């Protein structure tokens, strides 16, 4: 079975924005064995979208449309889909009631234009949207399937997973997929690939995918077989080899991000953590607390952006700052010690460095010092990062979390 | 004049890869006043690409194809273009000589398959490629233009700049683009649209685009005219109306995010800020310090995830916590007061609330309290947010920044 994706929105035709929904959707479709044969971005133009939908329906069995389901004049997906399929739009009182109820629940007044979202392409099924006002639509058309999904990823993804995936599965030949998933922090993509390629290139099935983000590489194995046993056995056979090669560099086998892996270790040990941040300004605390239930082990911490606050809040000696500057291992270590002492946490981690674009201490932009103190004493290490301010700060928090993970496993 | 872009390559239809060439090309086209009306990704499939090219030529004046000009079997762009235009492919000895010469220059042996790159769509002009073996092609077809460009950005970009841009300029009527840009925080997209639609729907030029993200709406006006004066006058005419309707809700007219707008106000007033965060765990500090140069006004702050740290680090009275819980206006206010007192900042902003998925205080998930203290005293307000943990935390920091902005302007 083949699919096409149409992403709707004039903003996606500007130099600043991209359709990224289609990447996630492609992954979902591939998991089912559905191949993506084309994807297009169309602006908020009713006639162009109608024509594009007609063309897509001539070429392919499944057409997924994302975006253009909002309440405003330039949201044209409902109209265009009805026109392309030669069907009318039907006002559904139950959908209108649902939208009105949603506004009531949040204590907001519903604008009249929101009722546009209560129109359904005749014969289509509405798809519930717990995260927004726009219902999705699933339309069977001859032997074709058309899905209309909202553009915001947090609305589109759960809708596809809960409503579209099960419906699609029923249409597909039986096929079982088993996967293995590994995440590794602070290792270059090409280094990692060079390490594991000798193992995975021997296999066409499972398919191996290596995905890199700043400071983070994901390895995905996916076996497709007629039976669960075959798929599981193939995954296991290659998985064992990959695990042996990567060893304790693997921090997650279930997709959980590094902050969750660290959180799990802390929770299992019944220990707590505090942070002391300079150049990252709160990002490390934000990441640690992004994990639901992190109040089990995160106590809190300090953002000490100025030297004065490093002294006042963390007790870093002014003489130490004067001698070594704020971007130094002695200061990073003193920050961690201060944070640990003043919060009573089992562990404290500190970050200080030059995130750029200018350097204030004379240290090279990208120089970041990570400090820590745990039950067996303090320590610090220096890392040299590159990229823009955001990348350096993200990498700094990633390096700090990986350092803490290794301390927790030591 | 309108354009479409076709990006060719099966790898661009995987979950891992995107066509980014089109972003750069769109920027180049927009500068000339050429509008991108659609863009598509097509795999390495001759028939699909032929059909996609035919469809594009029916819709639009300029079709730019990137990729698929390599020497291998799955490079099908030349074949498909010839088929779509109903022309033959002509072997050009001069192109073959050029490719052979390039191989000689780098001391490499040319494979026979490279001679495929010496075929030109009949009537087309070859475009020189100093950075690769694949020549580009410029084809005039009736009143249409088709460009075939190589996929690698370092080959495509110089070819477009040196050969395509000058040719396009000659075809275009003189046209100038002027824009206006507004950002508004914590206002619903449909409420904002209802407010300004009466003004902008009167104008087909400028084109108005409304874009929403959690807690943030962007309004974009773009006028295209023969002269800069006309375009500027149209932007001004509509801009004045939009500005009057949105008033001081507009926090940015140059695209800067809310944390930068707040930072600018603080810098202009020579004032400083400290934060005290509970449920956002550092995200507010992280956002404030994401702005380059924020050390001019950010002192630092506190992450007090536990009640004990709210007392120890910020001096919030245990009795206050016991009476009102941590998710209350008195506690939020006391957190801000404590942060201001202990850092000496002009302003302090606090955030405490239930980000979910579970509630620890009994307050409903999404209940967030924002506290502040400035030169004229403390205050607090309660907001009710919805969505998942990440959205609630993002909205909480957005609401806190907007509250601070209004305090700074008061």
Interface residues (C-beta under 8 A of the other chain):
Chain A: X10 X11 X13 X14 X15 X16 X18 X20 X23 X24 X26 X27 X30 X36 X37 X38 X39 X40 X41 X42 X43 X45 X48 X51 X52 X55 X59 X70 X71 X72 X73 X74 X106 X107 X108 X111 X113 X114 X131 X154 X209 X211 X275 X277 X279 X280 X281 X282 X283 X284 X285 X286 X288 X289 X290 X292 X293 X294 X295 X298 X299 X300 X301 X302 X303 X304 X305 X306 X308 X309 X312 X313 X342 X343 X356 X357 X358 X360 X389 X390 X393
Chain B: X13 X14 X15 X16 X18 X20 X23 X24 X26 X27 X30 X36 X37 X38 X39 X40 X41 X42 X43 X45 X48 X51 X52 X55 X59 X188 X189 X190 X191 X193 X194 X197 X201 X209 X210 X211 X275 X277 X279 X280 X281 X282 X283 X284 X285 X286 X288 X289 X290 X292 X293 X294 X295 X298 X299 X300 X301 X302 X303 X304 X305 X306 X308 X309 X312 X313 X342 X343 X356 X357 X358 X360 X384 X386 X387 X388 X389 X390 X391 X393
